[in-house]
Structures are given as C-alpha cells and as structure tokens.
C-alpha cells in the first residue's frame, strides 16, 4: 500500500489550499503557487499515488503530514 493515497484533483486542491497555496491557472492542469513554490496538479478523477507523492514532496510535506490534511 502506498504511503500517500491516490486522490482526486478536487481533494488535492483542497489540501494545498489549507496550506496557503492559491490557484493561478486552470486548464488540463491546475497550477497553484505559494511564494516561489509552484505545484502542477493534473485534472484527473483519480491521481496516481506516485504522482501525488511527488506533488506533496514539492510542497514540502511528508507522507504523514499529507495524510493528516486529508
């Protein structure tokens, strides 16, 4: 079982908004930023766990911190 679950894009956006990331653009991907950190979230019904792990790592979250925010 992956340490970070695969979730939908709406749920991912909600988690990162809790951390202060703001939506900058939307198209095939949702682009969010906070300071100089940019996150690119694919607009899929279900984002793969490995992809979600990479996005969380870019945001500076450990798998445990990410799960707490869900």
C-alpha positions as a printed NumPy array, in Angstrom:
array([[  0.   ,   0.   ,   0.   ],
       [  1.451,   3.393,  -0.958],
       [  2.243,   5.772,   1.852],
       [  0.361,   8.581,   0.1  ],
       [ -3.002,   7.613,  -1.364],
       [ -4.136,   8.405,  -4.873],
       [ -6.873,  11.029,  -4.629],
       [ -8.978,  13.172,  -6.944],
       [ -7.863,  16.587,  -8.131],
       [-10.529,  18.46 ,  -6.168],
       [ -9.402,  16.844,  -2.934],
       [ -5.747,  17.591,  -3.763],
       [ -6.522,  21.253,  -4.44 ],
       [ -8.41 ,  21.461,  -1.126],
       [ -5.425,  20.035,   0.797],
       [ -2.979,  22.51 ,  -0.716],
       [ -5.343,  25.445,  -0.212],
       [ -5.314,  24.61 ,   3.516],
       [ -1.54 ,  25.162,   3.36 ],
       [ -1.919,  28.573,   1.721],
       [ -1.373,  27.647,  -1.925],
       [ -3.506,  29.655,  -4.341],
       [ -4.842,  28.628,  -7.751],
       [ -3.119,  30.599, -10.509],
       [ -4.328,  28.873, -13.674],
       [ -6.627,  26.061, -14.686],
       [ -6.734,  24.09 , -17.897],
       [ -5.683,  20.486, -18.324],
       [ -3.775,  21.014, -15.08 ],
       [ -4.352,  23.171, -12.005],
       [ -1.351,  25.399, -11.297],
       [ -1.029,  26.539,  -7.682],
       [  1.661,  28.589,  -6.003],
       [  2.781,  29.909,  -2.652],
       [  5.805,  32.187,  -2.693],
       [  8.224,  30.662,  -5.18 ],
       [  6.828,  27.125,  -4.97 ],
       [  4.635,  26.015,  -7.866],
       [  2.511,  22.857,  -7.87 ],
       [  1.065,  21.37 , -11.04 ],
       [ -1.899,  19.108, -10.336],
       [ -3.366,  17.062, -13.202],
       [ -7.128,  17.313, -13.601],
       [ -7.861,  13.612, -13.326],
       [-10.671,  11.892, -11.478],
       [ -8.023,   9.823,  -9.689],
       [ -4.4  ,  10.992,  -9.45 ],
       [ -1.934,   8.106,  -9.08 ],
       [ -0.293,   7.682,  -5.691],
       [  3.244,   8.136,  -7.091],
       [  2.269,  11.402,  -8.782],
       [  0.538,  12.626,  -5.626],
       [  3.651,  11.762,  -3.62 ],
       [  5.834,  13.849,  -5.933],
       [  3.461,  16.815,  -5.69 ],
       [  3.363,  16.587,  -1.868],
       [  7.169,  16.37 ,  -1.764],
       [  7.421,  19.526,  -3.881],
       [  5.099,  21.257,  -1.402],
       [  7.424,  20.192,   1.435],
       [  5.081,  17.65 ,   3.011],
       [  5.966,  14.269,   4.421],
       [  3.548,  11.404,   3.732],
       [  2.3  ,  11.603,   7.341],
       [  1.642,  15.349,   7.114],
       [ -0.215,  14.868,   3.839],
       [ -2.46 ,  12.161,   5.303],
       [ -3.307,  14.395,   8.289],
       [ -4.555,  17.124,   5.941],
       [ -6.912,  14.782,   4.087]])
